[in-house]
Amino acid sequence: MEKLTIIKVGGKVVEEEASLHQLLEDFSKLPGKKILVHGGGRSATAMASKLGVDTKMVNGRRITDLEMLKVVTMVYGGLVNKNIVAGLQANNCNAIGLTGADMNVIQAVKRPVVDIDYGYAGDVTGVNAVGLKNLLDQGVTPVMAPLTHNQKGSMLNTNADTIASEVAIALSEFFDTELVFCFEKNGVLEDADNDNSVIPVLTPENYEEYKSKEVIKDGMIPKLDNGFAALKKGVSSIRIVNSGTFIQPGSGTTLKL
């Protein structure tokens, strides 16, 4: 099976010029077929503030009312996405920017209200894997914004980690797929204050141990839960790594079943 690499980068990396420049240069050097999935939360918050739109967060998740939906569509699908695409073209990587609505590439439903109404937040229901494969086979690199659509004319705000995982699962039918989550730390750390205390390999067993000792907690838990779920659904390899070293094979923390 042909190799496919999916890189997911957090907002902080894509929003600072120096780190973005380095990331795009490194990403362009990756051999073979590849996809870049990006966030952009801080840019959306800053733009919302300029436009007088209040940002409401609950448990680290954005409440997306109608006005905020306009802001995230504009920032994620426009400003951040096209900035990345232009940067990749400058590095001789032929890229195309996509939201979930483009080519019907990611379908979703509005998240049902249980305890909290997240507004126009989307839960993924389907991925157009054949459409993405066709782009990849033509030598085009998709750059995916954290936006989906409900097939009824409305855009939805969807977590970028979720988009990366769902796309990796869908494309693992056609490719030997590696999913790499990039952020500012060197990997999953045994000691949050020591950047060199990277846990090189995480299995479901030692993951549970680290959680029970609260070595792994907070926002890292949903990322890892997503990761292990993707491995069980056919993704070959998952790493969590610093955005500056992701190009080095085996860097960061590797998830294994």
N, C-alpha and C positions, 0 to 999 in steps of 0.2 A: 504493500500500500504506500502511496506517495505521502510524504510528510507535509503537514500544515502546522504553522505556528500562529497561535492567537495571543496577542499581547494586550493586556488591559492596563491602562495607566490612569492613576487617580488625578483629581483636579489640580492638586498642588504642582505636580510635575509639568502638566501641560500649560499652566498659567504663568510660569516664570520663564522668561525668555532664554536664559542660559541653559536650564535643565531641559526645556523643550528642544532647543537646538541640538543638544547632545543626544537626546532620545531619538530624534528623527534621523540623525546621522547613523546611529547604531542600528536602528530598526531597518533602515534602507540597506544595510550590509547583510542582514539576515538572508541566508540562502533559501531558495524555494518559495513556495506559496505562503502568504501571510495575511493576517487581518489585524487591524489596530482598533481597539474599543476604548473610548475615552470618557472621562467625566467632565466636570467643569463647574462644580457647585459654588466655589468661591466667586467665580466670574458672574454667575447668575445672581448671587446675593448682592454683589457690588452694583450690578446693573439695576436690580430691583430697587435698591436704595436710591440711586440717581433718579429713577422714574417715580419715586414715592410709593412703591409697592412694599407692604410689610412682609418680612420673611418670618414664617412660623415653623418651628421645628419641634418634633416630639420624638424622644428616644433617638436623636440623631437623624431622623428622617424628615424630609421636607413635606409640609402640608401644601399641596398644589391646588390653590383655588383658581378660578378662571383667569384672574389678572396675572398670577404667578405662572400659569400655563403659557400665557403669551410670552412672558420673559424667558422661560427655559427653552421654549421652541426657538425663539430668536437667538439666544446665546449658545445653546448646545448645537442646534441644527445649522446655525449661521456662523456667528463669530468664531467660536472655538473650532468647530469642524473644518471650516474653510481655511482657517489659519494653518491647521495641521496638514490639510491636503496640499496647500501651496508650498509648505515647507518640504513635504515629501517630493513634490515635483522638482523642487530645487536640488534634491539629492538623487535625481534620476530614478525615482520610484513612482511609477504611473499609478496614481491613487484616484479613487472616487469616494466622495462623502455621501453617507447614507443615513437617513433616519429609518425607523421601522416602516413608515408609510411608503418610502421609495421602493419600487418593485414589489410592494406588499411583503417586504422582507421579514418583518417581525410583527405578528398580530398579538393583541392583548385585550384584556377586559379591564374595566375600571375596578379597582380593588373594592371588594364588598366591605361595608361598614360593620365592624364587630364592636370593638371598644372605642376606636378612634376613626374619624372620617378623614382619610388622607386626601380627599378631593380627587383630582384627575391624575391619580397614580395608577400605573398599569401593571397587571400581572400577566406574564407572557403565556399565550395559549398555543402559538405555533411559529415556526421559523421556515422561511422559504429557502431550504437548503439547496435545492436544485438551481435556483436563481443565483445564489452566492457562488456555487460551484462553477456555473457558467462564466461568471466574472473572473474567478480565479484561473480557470482554464484559458481565458483570453489574455492572461498576464496582467490583469488589473487587481490592485490591492484595495479592498474595501476598508474605509475608515468609518466606524459606526458610532453615532451619537447616542446618548442614553434616552432616546425617545422611541415610543412605539405608537400604534394606532389601533382603533377599535373596529375598523372596517365599516364604520357608520359616519365617517367624516370628522372624527375628533382625534387629535393627538393626545398621547398620554405620557407622563413622566415616569421613566422606569430605571431602576438602579442599574448602574453600569456593570457591576459584578454579575448581576443576574443575566444581563444581556450576553456577557462574555461566556458564562457557563452554558446558557441555552444554545448559543450559536455553536460552541464547541461540541456539545452533545449531538446536535443535529448533523454537523458535518463529519462526525466520527464514523458515519455510515460510509463515507467516501474516502476519508483520509486517515492516516495515522496522526492523530491530533494532539499537539502539546498546547496546554493553556498556561500562560505565565501572568501572574498578578504582580505588577510593579508598583512600588511605593517608596517612601523615603527611608525606610529601615532596611537592614541587610537581609532580613528574612523574619521568620518567627523566632523571637528571642526568649531565652530562658530567664534572662534578667533584663527588664525593660530599660535599665540605666546603663547596660553594657552592650554596645553595638556589635561586639565580637562574640556574644554568647548565642550565636545562631544554632538552632536545633536543625541538624542537617537533613534528617528524615523523620517524618511524622507518619505513624500508622494509626488506624482507629483505636488500637489498644493504648499506645502511649499518649495519644491525644486525650483520651478520657482521664488518664492519670494527671496530665498537666492541667486539665480543667478542674479536677477535684482539688488540686493544690493551689488553684487560682494563678498559676503561672501564665496560662492562656485565659483571657477574659475579655469582656466588653466587645468592641467592634470586630475583633479578630475571630470571634466564634461564628457569626453568620458567614464570614468569608470562607472559613475552613469547612463548615457544614455544607456550604455550596460546593466546595471543592471535592469533598469525599463523595457527595451525591453524584457529581459529574463523572468521577472515576468509575463508580458502580454502573453508570449508564454508557460506558464505552470510550470515554476520553482516555488516551494512553498515558499521559503524564501531566502532572500539575506542579508548578513551582510558585513560591512566593519569594520575591527577591527585590533588591534595591534597583531602582530604575537606571542607575549608572553602571550596573554590572550584569544586567539580564542577558547580554549577548554571550557571556561566558558560560559554557555548558556546565551544569551541576552546581552553579552558584545558588545561594539562598537555601530555602527549605523545600525539599521535595516531598510530596504526598504519595504514599504507597498503600495499597490495600493489604 
